């Protein structure tokens, strides 16, 4: 729910808003993890993205196929290791990639 970094929270808010407007769904956290699906559902989703758009593609395809998705808010967040790989370049790829995904489908 909270990322602890104002710039990351703003970027995430904008990305989720963009995704919601482009795809007509109320996404609260497109890139929230984990995403759990049975193998059968995963095969039906058949994701092709191998980059920052993977989670958005999965969420959009799940909605189109009528696969129910439940988002569970997790209050607070403490990183237990590693660092975020999100930067301005990857954020730009996500914003423009969402537009490409929308208009390619």
Secondary structure, 3 states (H helix, E strand, C coil): CCCCCHHHHHHHHHHHHHHHHHHCCCCCCCCCCCCCCCHHHHHHHCCCCCCCCHHHHHHHHHHHCCCCCCCCCCCCCCCCCCCCCCCHHHHHHHHHHHHHHHHHC
